[in-house]
Amino acid sequence: MMRKKSTKTVYRIVARSELSKRYAAAFEGMKMETTDGQTILTGEIVDQPHLFGILDRINGLGLELLSVEVLPDDAYPNGEGEREIRAAYETQKQSVDFA
């Protein structure tokens, strides 16, 4: 269930398999990391349809969903955490190779 503190909640979604950076565009606005055979998506989710859309993309790529977790408020304080997520997203967006 989503919290009502603000209109956005930060989620951490983990799927089995390491996606290449070219798939980052499918998860726009989410920070994507790959490690130890897993893809970890972290970012702000505005509402449940947004969350279900991301989960549908994971399913559409044939990935096994391992976990969906709401991060505590103190894990990403509004100021710095938001900037960190946005900076990571901008870096990913610039480095995605569609060739």
C-alpha positions as CSV (number, residue, x, y, z in Angstrom):
1,M,0.0,0.0,0.0
2,M,1.3,3.4,-0.9
3,R,2.0,6.1,1.7
4,K,0.3,9.5,1.6
5,K,3.2,11.7,2.8
6,S,3.8,13.1,-0.7
7,T,2.5,12.2,-4.1
8,K,5.6,10.0,-4.8
9,T,7.1,7.0,-2.9
10,V,10.6,5.6,-3.5
11,Y,10.6,1.9,-4.4
12,R,13.4,-0.7,-4.8
13,I,12.4,-3.4,-7.3
14,V,14.7,-6.4,-7.9
15,A,14.5,-8.9,-10.8
16,R,16.6,-11.9,-11.6
17,S,18.9,-11.4,-14.6
18,E,21.2,-8.5,-15.6
19,L,19.7,-6.2,-18.1
20,S,22.0,-4.2,-20.3
21,K,21.9,-0.4,-20.1
22,R,19.9,-0.2,-23.4
23,Y,16.9,-1.4,-21.4
24,A,17.1,1.6,-19.0
25,A,14.7,3.6,-21.3
26,A,12.0,1.0,-20.5
27,F,12.2,2.1,-16.9
28,E,12.4,5.9,-17.4
29,G,12.9,7.8,-14.2
30,M,14.3,4.7,-12.3
31,K,17.9,4.2,-11.4
32,M,19.0,0.9,-12.9
33,E,21.9,-1.2,-11.4
34,T,23.0,-4.7,-12.3
35,T,24.9,-6.9,-10.0
36,D,25.3,-10.6,-9.1
37,G,22.8,-11.8,-11.8
38,Q,20.1,-9.2,-10.7
39,T,18.7,-5.9,-12.0
40,I,17.8,-3.4,-9.3
41,L,15.5,-0.5,-10.1
42,T,15.2,2.3,-7.6
43,G,13.1,5.4,-8.0
44,E,10.0,7.4,-7.4
45,I,6.7,5.8,-8.2
46,V,3.8,8.3,-8.4
47,D,0.9,5.9,-8.0
48,Q,-0.2,2.3,-8.3
49,P,-0.8,2.4,-12.1
50,H,2.8,3.6,-12.4
51,L,4.0,0.7,-10.3
52,F,2.0,-1.8,-12.2
53,G,3.3,-0.4,-15.5
54,I,6.9,-1.1,-14.3
55,L,6.0,-4.5,-13.1
56,D,4.3,-5.3,-16.5
57,R,7.5,-4.2,-18.3
58,I,9.5,-6.6,-16.1
59,N,7.1,-9.4,-16.9
60,G,7.1,-8.5,-20.6
61,L,10.9,-8.9,-20.7
62,G,10.5,-12.4,-19.2
63,L,12.3,-11.5,-16.0
64,E,11.6,-13.2,-12.6
65,L,10.5,-10.6,-10.1
66,L,12.4,-11.1,-6.8
67,S,11.2,-8.3,-4.6
68,V,9.3,-5.0,-4.5
69,E,10.1,-2.8,-1.5
70,V,9.0,0.6,-0.4
71,L,12.1,2.4,1.0
72,P,11.8,4.1,4.3
73,D,11.5,7.9,4.4
74,D,15.0,8.3,5.9
75,A,16.6,6.1,3.1
76,Y,16.0,8.9,0.6
77,P,15.5,12.2,2.3
78,N,13.6,14.6,0.0
79,G,16.5,17.0,-0.8
80,E,19.6,14.9,-1.5
81,G,17.9,11.6,-2.3
82,E,15.8,13.2,-4.9
83,R,18.8,14.9,-6.5
84,E,20.7,11.6,-6.4
85,I,18.0,9.7,-8.2
86,R,17.6,12.5,-10.8
87,A,21.3,12.7,-11.4
88,A,21.6,8.9,-11.8
89,Y,18.6,9.0,-14.2
90,E,20.2,11.8,-16.3
91,T,23.5,9.9,-16.4
92,Q,21.7,6.7,-17.5
93,K,19.6,8.6,-20.1
94,Q,22.8,10.1,-21.7
95,S,24.7,6.8,-21.7
96,V,22.0,4.6,-23.2
97,D,23.2,3.1,-26.5
98,F,20.4,2.4,-29.0
99,A,22.7,1.2,-31.7
